[in-house]
Amino acid sequence: MTLTKSTTFAATLIASSLIVAGCDSSTNDTGTLSLSITDAPVDSATEVVVEFTGVELKPADGQSINIDFDSVRQIDLLALQNGLSEPLLDNEVVSAGAYQWVRLKVNADNQVMDSYISFENGETHSLYVPSGSQSGLKLNSGFNVAVGQSADFTIDFDLRKSVVDPTSAQVDYILKPSLRIIDNTEIGSIEGTVANATMEQASCVDGAVVYLFSGSDVTPDDLGSANEPLSSANITYDETNNIYRYTLAFLAPGDYSVALTCEAQLDDPEVDDDISFISTLNAAVASDEVTIVNFN
């Protein structure tokens, strides 16, 4: 990939939760950045493909740094569930210093099939990121690039929040970025099962999803509400063990609430809907550990 810089060095860092590091034989003021992407799912879609062209980093002082891929990369975000991720940068050498934001550069224009979404009924529509060619998918989260160490991060696309079916006839589906970035040196996960009797109810055939909320004893609410979920997970059937499972991965250590709903198909991310939840349970996540939470 091609690296272009408008400044010869990055300024002293702003404080942040992200630490990037590495080492370079010719200088002592660089680190390495590894950056991957993962996904929280969306209903009814079979593919959500986004074409990535590079990554842009903004130092605290000076102009941005563009890391352009040698060739564009089309990535199906729906293939990145249950703890899977896809690398965008792998130990890329960058200047040590403070960075204000990161932007994923994409080709996602109106009614152009560089990026697209496909559905179970066989339909395929272009996926449009408003101002994508200028702003791309931007995370306004500051981070540090430290000297002489290494770390990597994952950006989580929450497609359930992000994919919008517009009312305008001038565009196809819209991808409104709902992204969070996670330091991979301090992550855990939540895994569990959902009782067969629950999943086999007629009301749970289409919309069974586990929502994740920050904090314990949270009263769950829908997407678009004042207390919308941090992330979500689809529930899949394990044929070998005859059981239904879910996974919420790439979570920072802390306290969470997980809530089971069978009405996710009614949850419009643009509207404060009145969906109901079957059960809500607490979960404490620790680094490098899997927390088991079962809906019995």
Rosetta silent file (secondary structure, phi, psi, omega in degrees, C-alpha in Angstrom):
SEQUENCE: MTLTKSTTFAATLIASSLIVAGCDSSTNDTGTLSLSITDAPVDSATEVVVEFTGVELKPADGQSINIDFDSVRQIDLLALQNGLSEPLLDNEVVSAGAYQWVRLKVNADNQVMDSYISFENGETHSLYVPSGSQSGLKLNSGFNVAVGQSADFTIDFDLRKSVVDPTSAQVDYILKPSLRIIDNTEIGSIEGTVANATMEQASCVDGAVVYLFSGSDVTPDDLGSANEPLSSANITYDETNNIYRYTLAFLAPGDYSVALTCEAQLDDPEVDDDISFISTLNAAVASDEVTIVNFN
SCORE:     score description
SCORE:     0.000 S_00000001
   1 L     0.000  158.237 -173.715    0.000    0.000    0.000 S_00000001
   2 E  -102.192  132.198 -179.085    1.090    3.575   -0.606 S_00000001
   3 E  -112.052  123.385  174.810    1.754    5.963    2.270 S_00000001
   4 E  -120.064  141.079 -177.919    1.627    9.718    1.712 S_00000001
   5 E  -132.907  136.156  177.810    2.342   12.318    4.389 S_00000001
   6 L   -95.506   -6.295  174.361    1.831   16.027    4.346 S_00000001
   7 L  -131.346  156.719 -177.336    4.006   16.545    7.399 S_00000001
   8 L   -87.922  -14.229  174.269    7.391   15.071    8.261 S_00000001
   9 L  -156.184  157.764  176.588    6.491   14.216   11.803 S_00000001
  10 L   -93.357  150.068 -178.326    3.478   14.016   14.099 S_00000001
  11 L   -79.907  174.572 -179.852    3.220   16.264   17.134 S_00000001
  12 L   -60.448  146.913 -165.279    3.166   15.209   20.783 S_00000001
  13 L   -73.695  153.475  163.689    0.154   13.079   21.644 S_00000001
  14 L   -88.119  151.072  177.226   -3.273   13.821   22.986 S_00000001
  15 L   -65.498  144.337 -179.329   -4.351   11.490   25.766 S_00000001
  16 L  -164.428  167.878 -179.070   -6.400    8.571   24.507 S_00000001
  17 L   -87.654   -7.285 -175.737   -7.385    5.022   25.159 S_00000001
  18 L  -105.860  129.953  179.956   -5.664    3.650   22.071 S_00000001
  19 E  -122.536  122.690  178.980   -1.949    2.870   22.093 S_00000001
  20 E  -116.267  139.438 -178.560   -0.169    1.910   18.916 S_00000001
  21 E  -149.514  176.228  177.730    3.429    0.934   18.895 S_00000001
  22 L   167.691 -164.338  178.878    6.215   -0.767   17.090 S_00000001
  23 L  -148.832  149.036 -177.980    9.766   -0.335   16.078 S_00000001
  24 E  -135.495  134.837 -172.306   11.718    0.822   13.068 S_00000001
  25 L   -69.963  -19.211 -173.481   15.416    0.280   12.523 S_00000001
  26 L  -101.842   -9.423 -177.745   16.040    3.736   11.087 S_00000001
  27 E  -152.375  161.663 -179.475   14.237    5.960   13.578 S_00000001
  28 L  -115.054   16.955 -178.353   13.016    6.021   17.140 S_00000001
  29 L  -122.370   32.071  177.946    9.848    8.073   16.654 S_00000001
  30 E  -125.332  162.988  172.478    7.605    5.568   14.874 S_00000001
  31 E  -139.678  178.422  177.689    5.161    2.845   15.804 S_00000001
  32 E  -119.296  141.903 -178.140    3.124    0.286   13.889 S_00000001
  33 E  -116.165  123.166  169.947   -0.619    0.315   13.418 S_00000001
  34 E  -112.598  130.617 -174.469   -2.741   -2.781   12.822 S_00000001
  35 E  -136.783  125.566  179.161   -6.399   -2.120   12.092 S_00000001
  36 E  -123.756  167.920  176.341   -9.159   -4.665   11.429 S_00000001
  37 E  -125.472  150.273  174.473  -12.924   -4.522   10.920 S_00000001
  38 E  -140.628 -177.439 -171.147  -15.762   -6.670   12.271 S_00000001
  39 E  -146.122  142.830  161.633  -19.561   -6.496   12.131 S_00000001
  40 E  -102.232  136.823 -162.165  -22.775   -6.617   14.095 S_00000001
  41 L   -78.609  173.803  174.643  -25.424   -8.050   11.721 S_00000001
  42 L  -132.120  150.237 -175.591  -28.545   -6.784    9.987 S_00000001
  43 L   -73.658  148.837  168.868  -31.750   -8.732    9.266 S_00000001
  44 L    72.715  -18.039 -179.050  -32.668  -10.298    5.890 S_00000001
  45 E   -80.050  146.442  175.268  -29.439   -9.335    4.107 S_00000001
  46 E  -105.728  -24.094  175.285  -27.181  -12.007    2.625 S_00000001
  47 E  -145.252  140.425  167.407  -24.291   -9.666    1.710 S_00000001
  48 E  -132.149   96.079 -172.310  -23.230   -6.167    2.745 S_00000001
  49 E  -102.473  126.338  177.201  -20.185   -5.430    0.597 S_00000001
  50 E  -119.405  134.850  179.041  -18.167   -2.241    1.057 S_00000001
  51 E   -95.797  115.320 -179.059  -15.283   -1.266   -1.226 S_00000001
  52 E   -99.376  138.506  179.627  -12.359    0.131    0.763 S_00000001
  53 E  -114.778  -13.263  179.916   -9.590    2.164   -0.884 S_00000001
  54 E   165.400 -169.649 -179.429   -7.432    3.096    2.110 S_00000001
  55 E  -135.051  140.751  176.475   -7.205    4.647    5.556 S_00000001
  56 E  -119.672  133.423  179.298   -6.614    8.268    6.571 S_00000001
  57 E  -118.685  139.617 -179.550   -5.129    9.292    9.937 S_00000001
  58 E  -113.570  108.198  174.461   -5.183   12.824   11.376 S_00000001
  59 E   -63.262  159.828  178.651   -2.284   13.802   13.669 S_00000001
  60 L   -60.290  -38.947  175.503   -3.042   16.243   16.476 S_00000001
  61 L  -120.619  142.398  178.046   -0.911   18.818   14.649 S_00000001
  62 L    94.546  176.182 -176.293   -0.424   18.976   10.929 S_00000001
  63 L   -83.662  169.462 -172.505   -2.258   17.601    7.946 S_00000001
  64 L   -74.086  161.586  177.714   -3.623   14.115    7.563 S_00000001
  65 E  -111.388  125.698  179.299   -1.731   10.985    6.520 S_00000001
  66 E  -103.989  126.352  174.375   -3.210    8.871    3.720 S_00000001
  67 E  -113.298  100.192 -174.866   -2.485    5.142    3.522 S_00000001
  68 E   -96.215  133.472  178.641   -3.868    4.070    0.145 S_00000001
  69 E   -68.549  147.296  177.623   -4.261    0.411   -0.747 S_00000001
  70 E   -63.424  -31.086  174.004   -2.406   -0.822   -3.828 S_00000001
  71 E  -144.418  150.781 -178.193   -5.755   -2.144   -5.081 S_00000001
  72 E   -63.292  153.682 -178.411   -9.322   -1.620   -3.834 S_00000001
  73 E  -126.483  117.100  174.664  -10.704   -4.214   -1.430 S_00000001
  74 E   -93.007  119.983 -175.748  -14.331   -5.343   -1.480 S_00000001
  75 E  -122.923  128.271  175.952  -15.210   -6.843    1.915 S_00000001
  76 E   -83.663  106.339 -176.416  -18.493   -8.537    2.833 S_00000001
  77 H   -65.570  -28.426 -179.275  -19.167   -7.208    6.329 S_00000001
  78 H   -67.767  -18.221  177.615  -21.785   -9.885    6.981 S_00000001
  79 H   -79.627   -5.108 -174.458  -19.034  -12.510    6.839 S_00000001
  80 L  -109.623   67.580  179.443  -17.384  -10.863    9.858 S_00000001
  81 L  -123.293  169.392  174.878  -19.560  -12.019   12.763 S_00000001
  82 L    56.858   40.800  175.451  -19.095  -14.052   15.938 S_00000001
  83 L    92.126   -0.491  176.894  -15.580  -12.794   16.612 S_00000001
  84 L   -83.194  151.013  177.763  -14.285  -12.834   13.022 S_00000001
  85 L  -148.286  165.556 -179.766  -12.480   -9.804   11.612 S_00000001
  86 E  -128.574  126.194 -178.103  -10.661   -8.719    8.451 S_00000001
  87 E   -73.655  138.632  170.591   -7.376   -6.757    8.557 S_00000001
  88 E  -103.677  -42.536  175.567   -7.115   -3.426    6.752 S_00000001
  89 E  -122.809  139.266 -179.380   -3.662   -2.442    8.046 S_00000001
  90 E  -129.649  100.354 -179.986   -1.042   -4.926    9.229 S_00000001
  91 E    54.147   45.974  177.260    1.857   -3.439   11.211 S_00000001
  92 E   -73.820  126.844 -179.838    1.859   -0.249    9.139 S_00000001
  93 E   -76.901  125.127  177.968    4.728    2.026   10.217 S_00000001
  94 E  -135.366  163.054  178.164    3.485    5.498   11.207 S_00000001
  95 E   -67.966  140.057  172.995    4.920    8.424   13.133 S_00000001
  96 L   -68.598  144.501  179.730    4.567    8.304   16.896 S_00000001
  97 E   152.167 -173.995 -179.990    2.286   10.988   18.245 S_00000001
  98 E   -92.956  137.990  178.216   -1.291   11.929   18.944 S_00000001
  99 E  -122.948  138.506 -174.928   -3.974   11.336   16.342 S_00000001
 100 E   -87.548  -33.473 -177.964   -7.391   12.989   16.375 S_00000001
 101 E  -160.352  166.904  173.501   -9.358   10.627   14.146 S_00000001
 102 E  -129.680  140.765 -179.776   -9.259    7.760   11.663 S_00000001
 103 E  -128.244  129.756  173.627  -11.220    7.582    8.414 S_00000001
 104 E   -89.314  119.215 -176.818  -11.908    4.507    6.326 S_00000001
 105 E   -84.973  128.252 -173.696  -11.823    5.558    2.686 S_00000001
 106 E  -134.319  157.179  165.301  -14.558    3.912    0.607 S_00000001
 107 E  -103.952  106.129 -177.918  -16.164    3.862   -2.815 S_00000001
 108 L  -152.337   68.966 -177.196  -19.866    4.028   -2.029 S_00000001
 109 L   -94.052  163.801 -177.850  -21.601    6.458   -4.364 S_00000001
 110 L   -60.787  123.868  173.846  -25.271    6.796   -5.181 S_00000001
 111 L    59.547   29.543  172.290  -26.533    4.016   -7.481 S_00000001
 112 L  -118.304  135.808 -170.385  -23.028    2.687   -8.202 S_00000001
 113 L   -89.432   23.541  172.917  -22.376   -0.965   -7.391 S_00000001
 114 L   -61.543  -44.286  172.820  -18.881   -0.584   -5.948 S_00000001
 115 L  -117.255  141.436 -173.707  -20.542   -1.129   -2.577 S_00000001
 116 E  -156.717  165.629  177.118  -23.835   -2.998   -2.398 S_00000001
 117 E  -129.331  135.035  178.520  -26.327   -4.942   -0.288 S_00000001
 118 E  -118.490  150.756 -175.083  -28.056   -8.198   -1.286 S_00000001
 119 E  -123.090  166.922 -177.535  -31.167   -9.754    0.263 S_00000001
 120 L   -62.257  -25.279 -179.663  -32.695  -13.204    0.697 S_00000001
 121 L   -81.726    2.885  178.011  -35.263  -12.458   -2.033 S_00000001
 122 L    94.226   -7.700 -179.532  -32.452  -12.122   -4.597 S_00000001
 123 L   -76.617  144.950  174.640  -32.510   -8.327   -4.861 S_00000001
 124 E  -129.924  133.839 -178.707  -29.256   -6.352   -4.885 S_00000001
 125 E  -130.620  150.664  175.567  -29.053   -2.588   -4.344 S_00000001
 126 E   -66.346  150.753  179.662  -26.226   -0.095   -4.316 S_00000001
 127 E  -113.028  119.860 -171.124  -25.004    0.976   -0.889 S_00000001
 128 E  -111.641  126.956  173.102  -24.502    4.714   -0.569 S_00000001
 129 L  -103.804  111.933  179.648  -22.405    6.487    2.058 S_00000001
 130 L   -54.664  129.232 -178.245  -23.395   10.196    2.138 S_00000001
 131 L    57.350   29.020 -176.183  -20.287   12.278    1.373 S_00000001
 132 H   -60.993  -38.240 -178.690  -18.384    9.011    1.269 S_00000001
 133 H   -69.789  -22.189  178.342  -15.774   10.224   -1.200 S_00000001
 134 H   -96.740  -50.232 -174.043  -14.994   13.191    1.071 S_00000001
 135 H  -104.587  -17.595 -179.662  -15.534   11.953    4.626 S_00000001
 136 L    56.670 -143.977  176.871  -15.709    8.173    4.164 S_00000001
 137 E  -109.178  101.471 -167.368  -16.453    6.290    7.355 S_00000001
 138 E  -106.395  134.808  173.845  -14.951    8.501   10.035 S_00000001
 139 E  -111.071  111.057  179.928  -14.269    7.794   13.700 S_00000001
 140 L   -85.822   59.122 -179.620  -13.750   10.970   15.689 S_00000001
 141 L  -121.016  122.053  178.295  -11.841    9.147   18.418 S_00000001
 142 L   -71.400  149.583  176.980   -8.404   10.318   19.457 S_00000001
 143 E  -151.687  162.063 -178.942   -5.627    7.779   19.872 S_00000001
 144 E  -108.229  143.786  169.128   -1.945    7.575   20.610 S_00000001
 145 E  -110.527  108.912 -177.151    0.883    6.080   18.618 S_00000001
 146 L   -91.232  165.773 -176.548    3.560    5.110   21.126 S_00000001
 147 L   -96.325  134.402  168.466    7.237    4.414   20.450 S_00000001
 148 L    77.886   15.974  177.036    8.811    0.977   20.521 S_00000001
 149 L  -135.294 -178.459  177.987    5.733   -1.191   21.161 S_00000001
 150 E  -142.518  146.817  175.601    2.931   -2.755   19.127 S_00000001
 151 E  -159.130  165.144  177.826   -0.827   -2.988   19.376 S_00000001
 152 E  -143.252  162.727 -172.179   -3.781   -3.351   17.082 S_00000001
 153 E  -134.466  157.263  177.655   -7.402   -2.280   16.989 S_00000001
 154 E  -125.000  134.372  174.763  -10.725   -3.415   15.581 S_00000001
 155 E  -101.758  123.860 -177.738  -13.478   -1.205   14.188 S_00000001
 156 E   -97.717  117.375  171.259  -16.949   -2.650   14.708 S_00000001
 157 E   -84.684  124.517  173.416  -19.583   -1.867   12.078 S_00000001
 158 E  -101.200   91.469 -175.133  -23.050   -2.126   13.583 S_00000001
 159 H   -67.194  -27.340  178.897  -25.055   -2.761   10.426 S_00000001
 160 H   -62.198  -33.072  176.820  -28.315   -3.070   12.356 S_00000001
 161 H   -85.208  -27.810 -163.960  -27.925    0.622   13.244 S_00000001
 162 H   -93.947  -32.286 -174.143  -26.260    1.730   10.030 S_00000001
 163 E   -84.651  123.060 -176.219  -28.201    0.342    7.056 S_00000001
 164 E  -123.926  130.702  173.863  -31.179    2.537    6.134 S_00000001
 165 L   -88.658  105.495 -172.039  -33.805    1.900    3.444 S_00000001
 166 L   -75.797  157.142  175.358  -34.455    5.452    2.223 S_00000001
 167 L   -86.163  -20.339 -179.303  -37.819    6.859    1.192 S_00000001
 168 L   -72.381  139.620  177.875  -36.210    8.946   -1.569 S_00000001
 169 L   -81.095   -3.659 -174.593  -36.225    7.378   -5.038 S_00000001
 170 L   -87.417  -10.122 -179.906  -32.909    9.071   -5.821 S_00000001
 171 L  -135.494  158.451  171.744  -30.729    6.729   -3.788 S_00000001
 172 L   -89.283 -142.433 -178.056  -30.594    3.063   -2.971 S_00000001
 173 E   -70.942  146.751 -177.893  -29.742    1.833    0.512 S_00000001
 174 E  -109.542  136.872  172.745  -27.780    4.208    2.741 S_00000001
 175 E  -106.518  101.931  176.301  -24.930    3.244    5.053 S_00000001
 176 L   -93.664  115.122 -171.377  -24.861    5.734    7.928 S_00000001
 177 L   -60.345  125.496  169.369  -21.715    4.941    9.893 S_00000001
 178 L  -126.972   92.212 -169.058  -22.265    3.598   13.391 S_00000001
 179 E  -121.044  147.257  169.185  -18.755    2.568   14.358 S_00000001
 180 E  -135.552  147.859 -176.721  -16.853    1.850   17.539 S_00000001
 181 E  -115.061  137.307 -171.430  -13.146    1.168   17.872 S_00000001
 182 E  -126.247  135.091  174.379  -11.716   -1.386   20.280 S_00000001
 183 E   -78.854  114.298 -174.628   -8.199   -1.869   21.632 S_00000001
 184 L   -70.444   -8.674  176.449   -7.462   -5.540   20.960 S_00000001
 185 L   -78.609  -14.877 -178.744   -5.051   -5.735   23.893 S_00000001
 186 L  -138.794   76.525  178.808   -8.001   -5.429   26.307 S_00000001
 187 L  -136.644  152.436  171.665  -11.060   -7.245   25.031 S_00000001
 188 E  -134.947 -170.041 -179.558  -13.389   -9.991   26.167 S_00000001
 189 E  -150.311  163.922  174.288  -16.588  -11.510   24.839 S_00000001
 190 E  -120.571  130.430  175.348  -20.022  -12.774   25.829 S_00000001
 191 E  -132.301  155.819  178.393  -21.338  -16.088   24.563 S_00000001
 192 E  -176.721 -176.331 -179.770  -24.421  -18.063   25.405 S_00000001
 193 E  -123.208  161.175  174.041  -27.412  -20.095   24.361 S_00000001
 194 E  -123.101  132.818 -175.418  -31.127  -19.451   23.993 S_00000001
 195 L   -54.779  137.987  178.808  -33.588  -22.153   25.024 S_00000001
 196 H   -57.312  -39.431 -178.086  -34.982  -24.209   22.151 S_00000001
 197 H   -61.106  -35.165  177.698  -38.507  -23.745   23.491 S_00000001
 198 H   -70.389  -48.531 -175.324  -38.119  -19.966   23.170 S_00000001
 199 H   -67.538  -25.262 -176.158  -36.595  -20.014   19.700 S_00000001
 200 L   -91.444    2.687  171.436  -39.187  -22.432   18.335 S_00000001
 201 L   -67.924  147.511 -179.592  -42.141  -20.214   19.212 S_00000001
 202 H   -58.916  -34.931 -177.182  -43.826  -18.776   16.133 S_00000001
 203 H   -71.573  -14.021 -176.506  -43.135  -15.244   17.353 S_00000001
 204 H  -106.340    8.219 -175.683  -39.368  -15.894   17.449 S_00000001
 205 L   -67.540  -40.713 -171.651  -38.892  -17.326   13.964 S_00000001
 206 L  -104.971  -29.444 -168.164  -37.866  -14.076   12.250 S_00000001
 207 E  -120.772   27.118 -178.464  -36.759  -11.504   14.820 S_00000001
 208 L   -80.606  117.171 -177.993  -34.769  -13.227   17.550 S_00000001
 209 E  -145.625  147.264  173.243  -31.715  -11.096   18.406 S_00000001
 210 E  -101.319  124.424  177.007  -29.630  -10.419   21.503 S_00000001
 211 E   -99.051  146.080  179.513  -29.018   -6.715   22.204 S_00000001
 212 E  -113.919  132.394  179.155  -26.053   -5.466   24.249 S_00000001
 213 E  -126.119  146.436  176.325  -26.237   -2.443   26.577 S_00000001
 214 E   -75.877  132.653  177.193  -23.537   -0.712   28.618 S_00000001
 215 L    96.878  158.189  178.447  -23.973   -1.093   32.390 S_00000001
 216 L   -87.240  156.605  173.914  -25.791   -3.502   34.695 S_00000001
 217 L    55.535   37.299  179.783  -29.556   -3.636   35.292 S_00000001
 218 L   -79.008  139.847  170.139  -30.326   -1.635   32.167 S_00000001
 219 L   -83.874  111.143 -171.339  -33.907   -1.319   30.999 S_00000001
 220 L   -68.920  151.030  178.134  -33.509   -2.319   27.341 S_00000001
 221 L  -142.950  176.977 -172.268  -34.793   -0.158   24.530 S_00000001
 222 L   -90.678  173.310  170.509  -34.766   -0.159   20.743 S_00000001
 223 L   -63.217  141.620 -179.103  -32.478    1.326   18.103 S_00000001
 224 L    87.936   -5.021  178.870  -33.138    5.023   17.699 S_00000001
 225 L   -89.756  176.043  178.174  -34.135    5.472   21.345 S_00000001
 226 L   -70.718  -19.612 -179.438  -32.332    7.492   23.996 S_00000001
 227 L  -125.376   54.304 -175.972  -30.977    4.230   25.426 S_00000001
 228 L   -74.129  159.066 -177.205  -30.223    2.285   22.271 S_00000001
 229 L   -66.743  152.022  175.254  -28.034   -0.847   22.340 S_00000001
 230 L   -73.004  -38.887 -179.525  -24.278   -0.715   22.027 S_00000001
 231 E  -158.813 -176.468 -179.800  -24.256   -3.755   19.722 S_00000001
 232 E  -155.286  166.372  178.477  -26.260   -6.859   18.846 S_00000001
 233 E  -143.878  135.103  171.133  -25.880  -10.501   17.806 S_00000001
 234 E   -72.331  158.668  178.901  -27.945  -12.833   15.677 S_00000001
 235 L  -106.894  126.194 -176.967  -28.858  -16.229   17.116 S_00000001
 236 E  -115.281  153.334 -178.898  -27.728  -19.242   15.096 S_00000001
 237 E   -93.654  124.211  176.238  -28.719  -22.890   15.264 S_00000001
 238 E   -92.679   99.864 -175.102  -26.004  -25.398   16.149 S_00000001
 239 L   -65.121  -35.905 -177.025  -27.222  -28.569   14.394 S_00000001
 240 L   -61.726  -41.306 -176.440  -24.565  -30.789   15.949 S_00000001
 241 L  -105.304    1.538  178.994  -25.641  -30.007   19.511 S_00000001
 242 L    53.331   55.146 -178.713  -29.293  -29.096   18.771 S_00000001
 243 E  -150.440  155.073  179.171  -29.001  -25.729   20.470 S_00000001
 244 E  -100.678  133.174 -173.924  -29.244  -22.029   19.617 S_00000001
 245 E  -128.257  158.834  171.680  -26.150  -19.864   20.221 S_00000001
 246 E  -143.813  158.473  177.785  -25.050  -16.221   20.064 S_00000001
 247 E  -140.621  130.751  171.519  -21.707  -14.373   20.388 S_00000001
 248 E  -116.548  108.179 -172.751  -20.931  -10.751   21.278 S_00000001
 249 E  -110.455  173.266  177.591  -17.223  -10.199   20.621 S_00000001
 250 E    55.720   57.096 -179.069  -14.660   -7.374   20.832 S_00000001
 251 E  -112.030  135.838  173.553  -15.964   -5.929   24.112 S_00000001
 252 L   -69.941  146.969  177.063  -14.048   -3.682   26.472 S_00000001
 253 L   -55.998  142.121  179.305  -13.891   -4.958   30.063 S_00000001
 254 E   152.860 -173.277 -178.468  -16.832   -3.771   32.152 S_00000001
 255 E   -97.855  138.311 -177.928  -20.447   -4.380   33.109 S_00000001
 256 E  -137.706  163.842  168.253  -23.121   -4.985   30.495 S_00000001
 257 E  -120.332  136.125  175.901  -26.760   -6.003   30.133 S_00000001
 258 E  -115.994  132.613 -173.986  -27.838   -8.471   27.443 S_00000001
 259 E  -128.107  135.491 -179.278  -31.463   -8.506   26.359 S_00000001
 260 E  -100.380  127.280  174.619  -33.353  -11.013   24.197 S_00000001
 261 E  -127.461  151.823  172.241  -36.031   -9.802   21.792 S_00000001
 262 L  -111.379   17.370 -176.533  -38.078  -11.594   19.149 S_00000001
 263 E  -124.277   26.063 -177.971  -39.084   -8.320   17.462 S_00000001
 264 H   -62.672  -28.589  179.958  -35.800   -7.121   15.966 S_00000001
 265 H   -67.016  -16.383  178.425  -37.325   -7.191   12.485 S_00000001
 266 H   -94.146   -1.088 -171.875  -39.661   -4.383   13.636 S_00000001
 267 L   -91.205  100.131  177.529  -36.811   -2.200   14.935 S_00000001
 268 L   -85.177  121.188 -177.964  -36.245    0.725   12.546 S_00000001
 269 L   -65.770  -14.195 -179.828  -32.948    2.499   13.422 S_00000001
 270 L   -93.288   -4.313 -173.937  -34.443    5.807   12.284 S_00000001
 271 L  -132.729  146.239  173.777  -37.487    5.569   14.578 S_00000001
 272 L   -83.717   91.929 -176.638  -38.046    5.109   18.314 S_00000001
 273 L   -84.903  164.925  178.937  -40.066    1.882   18.076 S_00000001
 274 L  -109.810   72.942  178.544  -41.923    0.149   20.878 S_00000001
 275 L   -93.606  157.981 -177.591  -40.461   -3.354   20.728 S_00000001
 276 L  -108.217  158.222 -179.810  -40.623   -5.797   23.629 S_00000001
 277 L  -123.347  139.364 -178.017  -37.913   -7.904   25.284 S_00000001
 278 L   -78.509  -41.533 -175.079  -38.308  -11.416   26.680 S_00000001
 279 E  -157.259  148.503  175.621  -35.478  -11.333   29.198 S_00000001
 280 E  -131.730  130.345 -177.515  -32.573   -9.144   30.348 S_00000001
 281 E  -128.852  151.536  177.545  -29.486  -10.494   32.125 S_00000001
 282 E   -87.843  152.216  177.807  -26.322   -8.921   33.533 S_00000001
 283 E  -146.552  133.016  175.002  -22.818   -9.774   32.305 S_00000001
 284 E  -107.321  120.080 -177.208  -19.374   -8.772   33.594 S_00000001
 285 E  -101.827  132.575  176.651  -16.694   -8.850   30.884 S_00000001
 286 L  -118.970  154.052 -179.043  -12.999   -9.289   31.717 S_00000001
 287 L   -61.547  136.197  176.820  -10.003   -9.015   29.384 S_00000001
 288 L    62.520   23.999  178.679   -9.105  -12.245   27.540 S_00000001
 289 L  -129.573  153.412  174.817  -12.109  -14.068   29.012 S_00000001
 290 E  -104.453  121.768  177.334  -15.418  -15.394   27.694 S_00000001
 291 E   -94.985  126.473 -178.195  -18.453  -14.611   29.861 S_00000001
 292 E   -94.582  124.105  175.877  -21.265  -17.162   29.523 S_00000001
 293 L  -133.161  111.745 -177.723  -24.826  -15.817   29.655 S_00000001
 294 L  -106.825  136.510  172.753  -27.615  -18.274   28.807 S_00000001
 295 E   -95.630   96.389 -174.474  -31.278  -17.446   28.237 S_00000001
 296 L   -84.283    0.000    0.000  -32.896  -20.564   29.711 S_00000001
